[in-house]
Amino acid sequence: MFLYLVQHADAKKEEEDPSRSLSEKGIQDIARIAALLLCGNSEKNIVAFRMAGVVCLKRDDAGVWSLQWMLTPEIVLGEKGIGYSCDSL
């Protein structure tokens, strides 16, 4: 079984932004879930989630979870956040 964990931002308070767009603050529970599944301890810092990051975990037939891959905005957009052209790859 595969489990995909995605960190997104918290919505802003309605008083601050009536449209409730996303803030810069991420949801930290996702890192605790990953740590609990991977090592049985939700307090360990196993996966350093990034805003808009995606992690793929896999559970084998014995019920053991492992990290398969992690994707961050920097990987997709490049460190400057402008993406890649075919010439730069």
C-alpha positions in Angstrom: 0.0 0.0 0.0 1.2 3.5 -0.8 0.4 6.6 1.3 1.0 10.1 0.0 1.4 12.8 2.6 1.2 16.4 1.4 2.0 19.4 3.5 -0.1 22.5 2.8 -0.4 25.8 4.5 -3.1 26.8 7.0 -5.7 29.2 5.8 -5.6 32.7 7.0 -8.2 33.9 9.5 -11.3 35.4 7.9 -10.7 38.7 9.7 -7.3 38.9 8.1 -8.3 37.7 4.6 -12.0 37.3 3.8 -11.1 34.8 1.0 -9.1 32.8 3.5 -6.1 32.3 1.2 -3.2 30.2 2.4 -0.7 31.5 5.0 3.0 30.7 5.2 2.3 28.4 8.2 2.3 24.7 7.5 0.5 21.9 9.3 3.0 20.2 11.5 0.9 17.0 12.3 2.0 15.5 9.0 5.6 15.2 10.1 4.4 13.4 13.3 2.3 11.0 11.2 5.3 10.2 9.0 7.6 9.6 12.0 5.0 7.4 13.8 4.6 5.2 10.7 8.3 5.0 9.9 9.9 4.5 13.3 7.0 4.2 15.8 7.7 7.5 17.5 5.8 10.6 16.5 8.3 12.8 18.4 11.3 11.9 16.1 12.2 14.3 13.3 12.4 11.8 10.4 11.1 13.7 7.5 11.7 17.5 7.1 8.5 18.6 5.3 8.5 21.7 3.1 5.5 23.8 2.2 3.8 22.0 -0.7 6.1 19.0 -0.3 4.9 15.5 -1.1 6.2 12.3 0.5 5.3 8.7 -0.6 5.4 6.0 2.0 5.0 2.3 1.2 3.8 -0.4 3.6 5.1 -3.9 2.7 3.4 -7.2 3.3 4.8 -7.4 6.8 3.3 -4.0 7.7 6.6 -2.2 7.7 6.6 1.4 6.3 9.4 2.8 4.2 10.0 6.2 2.5 9.8 5.7 -1.2 10.3 9.3 -2.4 10.0 13.0 -1.5 9.2 15.9 -3.8 9.7 19.5 -2.9 8.9 22.7 -4.7 12.7 23.3 -5.2 13.0 20.1 -7.1 10.1 21.0 -9.4 10.7 24.8 -9.8 14.4 25.0 -9.1 16.0 26.9 -6.3 15.1 30.3 -7.7 11.5 29.2 -8.1 11.3 29.9 -11.8 11.2 26.4 -13.2 13.5 24.8 -15.8 13.8 25.1 -19.5 14.7 22.1 -21.7 18.1 23.7 -22.3 19.0 23.7 -18.6 18.3 20.1 -18.0 
